[in-house]
Amino acid sequence: MVGELGRVTGAVGPGLVGEVMVRVRGGAEAFLAYPAEPGERIERGTVVLIVEYQPPRTVFVARAYA
């Protein structure tokens, strides 16, 4: 899971529980998402890199492209 790319479907940021869609096992699944950098806000539609995974469905993400 760590190192995979996903797309934000619900804004990720302080005080928010965001959502990221990630390709898994030939399909796409939703994961709860938090920013890897405290205080960072990542808008819907942004491609992100998963930097930490906490089973069963939580990920910490950073922007994939600057």
C-alpha positions as CSV (number, residue, x, y, z in Angstrom):
1,M,0.0,0.0,0.0
2,V,2.8,2.5,0.9
3,G,4.1,4.0,-2.3
4,E,0.8,3.6,-4.2
5,L,-0.9,6.6,-5.9
6,G,-4.4,7.6,-5.2
7,R,-6.8,10.5,-6.0
8,V,-8.5,12.6,-3.4
9,T,-12.3,12.4,-3.5
10,G,-13.0,14.2,-0.2
11,A,-10.7,17.1,0.9
12,V,-7.8,16.1,3.2
13,G,-6.7,18.6,5.9
14,P,-6.7,19.8,9.4
15,G,-9.9,18.9,11.2
16,L,-11.1,16.9,8.3
17,V,-11.3,13.2,7.6
18,G,-10.6,13.0,3.9
19,E,-11.1,10.2,1.4
20,V,-8.8,8.8,-1.2
21,M,-9.6,6.3,-4.0
22,V,-6.8,3.8,-4.6
23,R,-6.4,1.0,-7.1
24,V,-6.4,-2.3,-5.3
25,R,-6.7,-5.8,-6.5
26,G,-7.9,-4.8,-10.0
27,G,-10.5,-2.3,-8.7
28,A,-10.7,0.9,-6.8
29,E,-11.3,1.2,-3.1
30,A,-11.9,4.2,-0.7
31,F,-9.7,4.9,2.3
32,L,-9.9,7.4,5.0
33,A,-7.1,9.9,4.5
34,Y,-5.1,12.3,6.6
35,P,-2.2,14.6,5.5
36,A,1.3,13.4,6.1
37,E,2.4,17.0,6.8
38,P,0.4,18.4,9.8
39,G,-1.7,21.4,8.8
40,E,-1.5,20.7,5.0
41,R,-4.8,20.8,3.0
42,I,-5.1,18.7,-0.1
43,E,-8.1,19.5,-2.4
44,R,-10.4,17.1,-4.2
45,G,-9.0,15.7,-7.5
46,T,-5.3,15.9,-6.4
47,V,-3.1,12.9,-7.1
48,V,-1.4,11.8,-3.8
49,L,1.2,9.3,-2.7
50,I,0.5,7.0,0.2
51,V,3.3,7.4,2.8
52,E,1.8,5.5,5.7
53,Y,-0.9,2.8,5.9
54,Q,-2.9,1.9,9.1
55,P,-5.1,-1.1,8.6
56,P,-7.8,-1.6,7.9
57,R,-8.7,1.5,5.9
58,T,-6.6,4.6,6.9
59,V,-3.8,6.2,5.0
60,F,-1.6,9.3,5.4
61,V,-0.9,11.0,2.1
62,A,1.3,13.7,0.4
63,R,0.9,15.4,-2.9
64,A,2.4,13.2,-5.6
65,Y,3.4,16.1,-7.9
66,A,4.6,19.5,-6.8
